Amino acid sequence: MTSINYDELNLDELRQYVLTHREDINAFYAYIDRSKANGRMITIDLNDNHWEDNITTKIQQDRS
């Protein structure tokens, strides 16, 4: 098996790699970590009564 350097891939390339190599758990974790660091993922706190508003705001920000 060929060794992949995840750091050499941009986030979209890493996403595509993860989708085509679903057995590569390390790639999955690398993708999740970088997605969070780049602000592509948000955390939902179900104890926050405004969690739905926060998601809507994030989606609107990403569209602009």
Number of C-alpha atoms within 10 A of each C-alpha: 3 4 5 10 9 15 11 9 13 11 18 11 13 21 18 12 18 19 13 10 12 11 10 12 11 12 20 18 12 16 23 17 12 17 16 12 10 10 10 12 13 11 9 12 11 9 7 9 9 11 14 13 10 16 14 11 11 15 11 10 9 10 6 5
